[in-house]
Amino acid sequence: MENQNKEGEERYYNARKKVEEIKGFYGNLISYIVVNCFLVIINLVTSPGHLWFYWPLMWWGLGVIFHGLKVFNCLPFFGKDWEEQKIKELIDKEEKAKKTWE
């Protein structure tokens, strides 16, 4: 019974963590849209002959894309399996180093 309770708590914790990640992504996306709209307006009003707004639009947009891919598990090298494998690899490496010193 206790094992089921722990599994339920772990699932709840993982689901809550995922919801926080999704909220973070949408917050980033909304900020991206709002700030870049203002940058476009500022650029077109102050110096329409020299367009610079596309630089932050492009680079921040690239960051938003990668953030979304990570949050929605579309990047295989940043997914849950990758994380678990990396954690196991680091633990094994630490254990080997510890045995070497003993």
Residue pairs with C-beta under 8 A, 6 or more apart in sequence:
21 71
22 71
24 67
24 71
25 67
25 68
25 71
25 72
28 63
28 64
28 67
29 64
29 68
32 60
32 61
32 64
35 56
35 60
36 53
36 56
36 57
36 60
36 61
39 53
39 56
39 57
40 53
40 57
42 53
43 51
43 52
43 53
44 53
66 75
68 74
69 75
69 78
70 78
73 79
73 80
76 82
